[in-house]
Amino acid sequence: MNDTAVSRGSRPDVDPASVTRPTIGVLALQGDIREHVAVLDLCGADPVLVRRPAELAAVDALVLPGGESTTISKLLEVFELLEPLRERLRDGMPAFGSCAGMILLADEVLDTRPDARHLSGIDMTVRRNAFGRQVDSFETDLEFAGVDGGPMRAVFIRAPWVERAGDGVEVLARVPSGPAAGRIVAVRQGAVLATSFHPEVTGDHRVHRLFVELVRDR
Ligand code: GLN
């Protein structure tokens, strides 16, 4: 990638050297960790891998990658990160979860294993593997509230959707058409953001940019 210099910081009128680069952890237990690291770097953050409680304690914010939520859930317990992570979320740490990361951030999950654990970062109920077999993986263009620049390409891979969003939860995107039209696929509650799809794989960095700015504003 050779566009690092021009991509750093999203305000072209500001000298990139004077903009703080927040330290954003990427939960590195399983999933598409490297993709998030690369995009965070391009969006003006210093990404670091988080596998231990001490590493979690040192970050300004955390990204939970896509992958397999029940596996990540198990590893959170094995690596003794589950309680520390719940505590940091309760204390207001900004977080962004894509796909499996969205599932982990929910406070209730349908169609998962009975022993799966969740973080209650967002007051929502999420249905795992919600799109069913026929559209198990697909791409679409959708409107994403609060980002400029027109529709966003969204890649869904055995994705969840949000079945219930609590009162304090802002709906940022819905499926525009097809059998799942209207389903909620991006949400925000305070400084916690979640998408059913994978903005880390499309080359469109607007969601990560929004997240980095949100972290910087805290
Ligand atoms: N289906 C996966 C799960 O249940 C999520 C898929 C993904 O992250 N791409 O965790």
Boltz pocket constraint, residues with backbone or C-beta under 6 A from the ligand:
constraints:
  - pocket:
      binder: B
      contacts: [[A, 65], [A, 66], [A, 67], [A, 68], [A, 69], [A, 70], [A, 98], [A, 99], [A, 100], [A, 101], [A, 103], [A, 128], [A, 129], [A, 157], [A, 158], [A, 159], [A, 160]]
      max_distance: 6.0
